[in-house]
Amino acid sequence: MMRRAKLERDYRASCYFAGAYLARIGQRAPALDALLRHWRVQEGVFIAAGNPFSRRMAVGWNARRHALLRERLRGLPHVEGKGGVKRWWEAHCFIGICAARGKRLARLFRQNAMVALRRGAKARLIWVF
C-alpha cells in the first residue's frame, strides 16, 4: 500500500510530453486536444514500455521494449514522447486510442499505470494493475 501511495505521488508530480506538448494529471491540455481532433479520435493515452512495474532496467533493455511498443503501434495515430520527474524520465508514446484499449496495451508491457486524456477533459491517472 505504501509503495502505491508513493507511486501515485510520483505519477501526479510528473510531466508527460507528446512531442513538445505537455500534459499533467488533473489538468487540461489544449494542444493535445487539438492533436486528438486532428487524429479524429476522442481519447489518447500515454504509455511506456520500459521499467516494468516501475523497476529500473538497463537502458538497452528499455530501448528494445520501446521498439516493441512502437512496432505494436503501426497503423495507429501516435507521437513519441517522454514522461517523468526529477531524475526519472522514460520514453512514452502518446497514442490516439481509448483508455480501455490503452489499458490492455499497458498491461502487456507490465506498466503499473498510464495517463489518459479525453478531449476537453483533464488528464487522468489510470491504474493498470
N, C-alpha and C positions, 0 to 999 in steps of 0.2 A: 504494500500500500504506500509506504513511504517513497519507494522508487517511482511509482506512478505519479505521485504528487510533485516530485522534483522534475520528472519528465514534462509534466503539464506546464509547470512554471517556465521551463526552458523553451518548449514549443511556443508558448504565448509571448515570450521575450524575443523570439527570433523574427528575422526579416526573410521574406520569401520573394525572390526575384524571378520573373519570367522575362528573359532578355533584360531590358532596362526598366521594366515596370515592376513596382513594388506592391506587395500585399502584406498585411499584418492581420493576425487573428483578431476578430472583433471590430475591424474597420472595413469601410468600403474601399474599393479600388477601381475608380472610374476608368482608368486606362485599360485595365483588364476587362472591364465590362465592354469597352469598345472592341477589344480583341475578340471576345466571345461573340459579339454581334457580327463582326467580320467573318467569323467562322460559322455563323448561323447555328449556334448552339446556345443552350440556356445556362450551362454549367461547365465549370472546369475544375481540375484538381491538380495539386502539386504532389508529385510522388518522387521519392528517391529509391534507388535500388541498392545502394551500398550500406555499410554499417548496420546489418540486420539486428533487429531488436535493440537498436541504439548502442551497440557494442562496436568500438572502433576496430576496423580491419585495415589491412595493408592497402596502400594507395593503388597498387596494381590490381589487387583483388576487386576493390571498389570500381576501378575503371572498367574491368571486364563485366561486372554486374550492370553498370550503367549502359554499356554497349548492348547487353542483352535486353535491357528495358527499351532502348531506342529501337532495337530490332522488332520488338513487340508492338511498337507504335506506328509501324509502316501503315500508311493509308489513313491515319488519324491526325487531326489537326493538333499540333503541339509545338512548343518552343522550348529550347534549352534554358535552364536557369540554375539557381543555387539557393540554398536556404541555410540559415544558421544565425549564430550569435557569438560574440567574443571570439574564442579560438576554435569553435566547432562550426565548420562550414562544409557542406557537401553538395554534390551535383544533384539537381532535381530536373524534372520536366514538368511543365505546365501543359496539361492535356485537355482538350475540349471534349470531355465525356462526363456523364452523370456520376454522382457520388457513389451509387451502388456498384456501377461497373469499376470505378476507381478503387473502391474498397477491395474488390476481388483481385485487382492487379497489385495493389499494395500488399495484400496478404501473400500473394505469390512470391513477392520479393522480401517477405518477412519484416515488414515495417510495422512499428507499433501504432502509428497514426499517420494521417495525411491531412492536408488542408484543402477544403473545398470552397468554391466561390460561385454562387448563383448570381446571375445578372441582377444588378440593383440591390443586392443584399451584402451584408458584412461577411467577410471570410470567417470560416468556422473550422475548428479542430474536430476531426472525426477519428475516434479510436478504432483501430482495426482488430487488435487482439485484446 
